[in-house]
Amino acid sequence: LCSSTAALAAELDYYKDVYPFLKTHCISCHNKTTTKADLNMETPELMLKGGETGPGIVPGKGAESLVVLASMHQHDMEMPPGNNKSGAVDLTPAQVALLRQWIDQDAKASVQ
């Protein structure tokens, strides 16, 4: 229990902790080439810039960030959509929790 508590308290790094699962489930449709809904999720800065519905992330406010809400299928958003061409599937609860924690920690690109 102590080690998992320490992991939860540790500051997350976008490229080490978050990017790998976003790449598999989100970035295949939200990148510089495809950019569905004008949202590019390749970097924290691009997610902050946002797309058609506003910023994808609100640093320090994971519960209010569109990428978290969409991954939880909240507010008529469902990401990834079913039967998508890239074969992306829903984030696991653990992945959603990591995404939210990273945003709550101010959505920094790197902890260096």
BAFI-3210 file (N, C-alpha, C; in Angstrom, 3 decimals, decimal comma, padded with zeros to 6 digits):
// residues 112
n [1|2|3|4|5|6|7|8|9|10|11|12|13|14|15|16|17|18|19|20|21|22|23|24|25|26|27|28|29|30|31|32|33|34|35|36|37|38|39|40|41|42|43|44|45|46|47|48|49|50|51|52|53|54|55|56|57|58|59|60|61|62|63|64|65|66|67|68|69|70|71|72|73|74|75|76|77|78|79|80|81|82|83|84|85|86|87|88|89|90|91|92|93|94|95|96|97|98|99|100|101|102|103|104|105|106|107|108|109|110|111|112]
n.u [000,830|001,950|003,833|002,170|000,755|002,825|003,430|001,132|001,418|003,645|005,087|003,832|005,064|004,496|005,427|006,487|004,592|001,918|001,638|002,212|-000,215|-002,093|-001,184|-001,810|-004,626|-005,774|-004,193|-003,929|-006,051|-006,113|-003,934|-001,200|-001,662|-004,216|-006,055|-008,762|-011,744|-010,293|-008,446|-005,315|-003,438|-000,799|001,068|001,283|000,971|-000,416|-002,794|-003,732|-004,154|-006,297|-009,388|-012,229|-014,190|-013,044|-010,339|-008,503|-007,459|-007,429|-005,126|-004,455|-007,067|-008,343|-010,848|-012,481|-011,520|-011,764|-010,691|-010,612|-013,318|-014,438|-013,179|-014,403|-016,912|-018,715|-021,090|-022,313|-020,147|-018,009|-015,183|-012,676|-014,703|-017,066|-016,326|-014,220|-011,837|-009,163|-009,070|-009,000|-009,658|-011,679|-010,185|-008,688|-009,957|-007,752|-005,997|-007,488|-007,507|-004,755|-004,400|-006,084|-004,832|-002,337|-003,148|-004,257|-001,898|-000,974|-000,450|002,128|004,736|007,124|008,809|011,322]
n.v [-001,203|001,239|001,714|002,044|004,279|006,116|006,169|007,349|009,861|010,761|012,949|013,089|012,368|013,543|012,368|009,941|008,711|009,228|009,747|007,195|005,563|007,327|007,582|005,100|005,019|007,533|009,474|008,489|009,450|012,090|013,982|015,715|015,244|014,041|015,181|015,211|016,938|019,240|018,888|018,283|015,929|015,437|016,826|018,394|021,167|021,478|020,174|021,902|024,158|023,209|022,380|022,250|022,372|023,773|024,147|021,124|020,312|021,491|022,780|021,637|021,045|018,353|017,033|018,757|018,837|018,426|016,167|014,226|014,082|013,232|010,754|009,426|009,251|011,369|014,119|013,870|013,095|010,765|009,119|006,881|006,847|004,194|001,446|002,724|003,648|003,260|001,288|001,884|001,610|002,089|003,954|002,444|002,326|002,855|004,156|006,452|007,569|008,119|010,006|012,043|012,626|013,539|015,887|017,241|017,756|019,971|019,430|019,161|018,955|017,620|016,368|017,100]
n.w [000,000|000,730|-001,324|-003,567|-002,781|-002,690|-005,397|-006,403|-005,352|-006,606|-009,026|-012,246|-015,532|-018,728|-021,214|-020,377|-018,658|-019,528|-022,331|-023,680|-023,462|-024,491|-027,077|-028,167|-027,920|-028,509|-029,938|-032,480|-033,945|-033,225|-034,147|-035,835|-038,513|-038,870|-036,929|-035,715|-034,951|-034,719|-032,680|-031,459|-029,835|-029,328|-027,785|-024,527|-024,765|-027,179|-026,529|-024,588|-026,143|-027,618|-029,402|-031,543|-029,510|-027,471|-025,006|-024,539|-022,171|-018,791|-016,925|-013,657|-013,171|-013,569|-013,454|-014,836|-017,380|-020,870|-022,232|-020,255|-019,485|-021,929|-022,213|-020,193|-021,092|-020,665|-020,650|-023,241|-024,799|-026,280|-026,269|-027,180|-030,171|-030,816|-033,003|-034,434|-036,984|-036,323|-034,448|-031,780|-028,286|-025,300|-022,628|-019,778|-016,384|-014,696|-016,444|-017,070|-014,531|-014,205|-016,274|-015,386|-012,922|-013,842|-015,170|-012,988|-011,681|-012,945|-015,640|-016,916|-019,378|-018,851|-015,960|-015,328]
ca.u [000,000|002,813|004,436|001,160|000,476|003,952|003,290|000,062|001,894|004,744|004,728|003,814|005,717|003,616|005,972|006,761|003,443|000,617|001,721|002,113|-001,582|-002,794|-000,743|-002,553|-006,079|-006,269|-003,375|-004,085|-007,044|-005,890|-002,527|-001,005|-002,154|-005,656|-006,612|-010,220|-012,317|-009,224|-007,705|-004,078|-003,082|000,586|001,828|000,420|000,692|-001,458|-004,051|-004,160|-004,691|-007,631|-009,978|-013,550|-014,996|-012,260|-009,123|-008,648|-007,079|-007,379|-004,132|-004,901|-008,493|-008,588|-012,274|-013,142|-010,839|-012,552|-010,165|-011,032|-014,767|-014,702|-012,736|-015,370|-018,195|-019,549|-021,577|-022,542|-018,879|-017,559|-013,901|-012,836|-016,015|-017,116|-016,047|-013,339|-010,936|-007,848|-009,176|-008,803|-010,673|-011,781|-009,125|-009,039|-010,104|-006,416|-005,464|-008,239|-007,020|-003,427|-004,612|-006,650|-003,790|-001,355|-003,752|-004,329|-000,533|-000,706|-000,276|003,469|005,292|008,173|009,054|012,765]
ca.v [000,000|002,421|001,985|002,583|005,635|006,932|006,335|008,311|011,188|011,142|013,826|012,331|012,920|013,303|011,458|008,636|008,115|009,484|009,640|005,838|005,077|008,247|007,254|003,925|005,179|008,878|010,242|007,993|010,320|013,479|014,268|016,825|014,875|013,772|016,269|015,169|018,032|020,235|018,654|017,529|015,509|014,982|017,490|019,108|022,504|021,364|019,849|023,140|024,985|022,656|022,199|022,828|022,573|024,458|023,473|019,722|020,173|022,675|022,418|021,717|020,714|017,150|016,713|019,681|018,784|017,726|014,842|013,316|013,909|012,421|009,377|008,835|009,293|012,357|015,279|013,485|012,849|009,386|008,933|006,904|006,369|002,781|001,086|003,693|003,049|002,937|000,181|002,363|001,203|002,963|003,927|001,712|003,237|003,245|005,142|007,699|008,117|008,704|011,206|013,064|012,997|014,354|017,212|017,855|018,189|021,090|018,983|019,520|018,053|016,802|016,725|017,362]
ca.w [000,000|000,786|-002,624|-004,482|-002,320|-003,137|-006,848|-006,635|-004,965|-007,493|-010,133|-013,486|-016,707|-019,879|-022,210|-019,772|-017,977|-020,150|-023,790|-024,239|-023,664|-025,390|-028,432|-028,601|-027,909|-028,837|-030,860|-033,850|-034,591|-032,795|-034,417|-036,782|-039,832|-038,844|-036,118|-035,586|-034,145|-034,573|-031,444|-031,564|-028,477|-029,323|-026,727|-023,586|-025,273|-028,195|-025,847|-023,940|-027,235|-027,828|-030,717|-031,814|-028,301|-026,455|-024,546|-024,181|-020,763|-017,936|-015,915|-012,274|-013,078|-014,340|-013,500|-015,766|-018,670|-021,891|-022,566|-019,187|-019,617|-023,123|-021,965|-019,251|-021,806|-019,980|-021,405|-024,639|-025,485|-026,144|-026,937|-028,624|-030,610|-031,170|-034,399|-035,093|-037,979|-035,766|-033,509|-030,410|-027,320|-024,131|-021,629|-018,565|-015,239|-014,219|-017,386|-016,849|-013,260|-014,462|-017,076|-014,487|-011,957|-014,556|-015,374|-011,653|-011,356|-013,847|-017,030|-017,401|-020,380|-018,234|-014,553|-015,175]
c.u [000,861|003,403|003,417|000,766|001,586|003,854|002,212|000,513|003,000|004,242|004,867|004,476|004,860|004,171|006,251|005,476|002,117|000,628|001,573|000,671|-002,412|-002,431|-001,561|-004,039|-006,606|-005,513|-003,477|-005,111|-006,822|-004,402|-002,417|-001,537|-003,672|-006,427|-008,142|-010,671|-011,287|-008,428|-006,504|-003,631|-001,627|001,442|000,842|000,037|-000,424|-002,806|-004,608|-004,767|-006,107|-008,074|-011,323|-014,357|-014,223|-011,027|-009,402|-008,333|-007,142|-006,395|-004,640|-006,346|-008,833|-010,065|-013,028|-012,564|-011,599|-012,012|-010,537|-012,530|-015,111|-014,306|-013,657|-016,788|-019,198|-019,983|-021,701|-021,254|-018,479|-016,297|-013,198|-014,229|-015,952|-016,849|-015,199|-012,331|-009,590|-007,883|-008,949|-009,965|-010,657|-010,546|-009,610|-009,263|-008,750|-005,798|-006,174|-007,751|-005,641|-003,546|-005,112|-005,611|-002,744|-001,890|-003,850|-002,973|-000,059|-000,283|001,062|003,961|006,301|008,390|010,520|013,016]
c.v [001,247|002,744|002,530|004,002|006,577|007,180|007,361|009,733|011,684|012,019|013,052|013,110|012,561|012,227|010,065|007,956|008,200|009,237|008,206|005,343|006,032|007,940|006,090|004,214|006,519|009,552|009,730|008,824|011,802|013,806|015,342|016,514|014,740|014,870|016,307|016,255|019,134|020,079|017,764|017,223|015,059|015,638|018,153|020,497|022,487|021,001|021,087|024,097|024,522|022,569|022,878|023,156|023,225|023,682|022,026|019,474|021,530|022,328|022,666|021,304|019,517|016,830|017,596|019,613|017,909|016,342|013,813|013,040|013,019|010,968|008,650|008,820|010,208|013,451|014,993|013,358|011,401|009,201|007,729|006,413|004,884|002,587|002,119|002,963|002,628|001,764|000,583|001,927|002,168|002,844|003,108|002,723|003,714|004,296|006,485|008,368|008,759|009,998|012,348|013,551|013,891|015,774|017,950|018,380|019,275|020,704|019,412|018,495|017,095|017,276|017,036|018,730]
c.w [000,000|-000,575|-003,607|-004,074|-002,767|-004,640|-007,165|-006,323|-005,891|-008,630|-011,441|-014,619|-017,927|-020,796|-021,664|-019,289|-018,729|-021,659|-024,305|-024,424|-024,510|-026,839|-028,984|-028,799|-028,412|-029,984|-032,296|-034,632|-034,289|-032,898|-035,483|-038,171|-039,850|-038,130|-036,103|-034,616|-033,854|-033,282|-031,722|-030,135|-028,365|-028,246|-025,749|-024,101|-026,312|-027,579|-025,144|-024,967|-027,584|-029,259|-030,817|-030,557|-027,161|-026,051|-024,162|-022,720|-020,080|-016,817|-014,497|-012,077|-013,968|-014,509|-014,491|-017,178|-019,660|-022,223|-021,500|-019,308|-020,807|-022,895|-020,994|-019,829|-021,105|-020,950|-022,903|-025,451|-025,244|-026,965|-026,335|-029,015|-030,960|-032,654|-035,135|-035,982|-037,404|-034,791|-032,063|-029,531|-026,141|-023,242|-020,440|-017,437|-014,695|-015,143|-017,240|-015,567|-013,437|-015,256|-016,199|-013,477|-012,615|-014,785|-014,037|-011,197|-012,327|-015,260|-017,635|-018,411|-019,752|-016,809|-014,292|-014,585]
res [l|c|s|s|t|a|a|l|a|a|e|l|d|y|y|k|d|v|y|p|f|l|k|t|h|c|i|s|c|h|n|k|t|t|t|k|a|d|l|n|m|e|t|p|e|l|m|l|k|g|g|e|t|g|p|g|i|v|p|g|k|g|a|e|s|l|v|v|l|a|s|m|h|q|h|d|m|e|m|p|p|g|n|n|k|s|g|a|v|d|l|t|p|a|q|v|a|l|l|r|q|w|i|d|q|d|a|k|a|s|v|q]
***
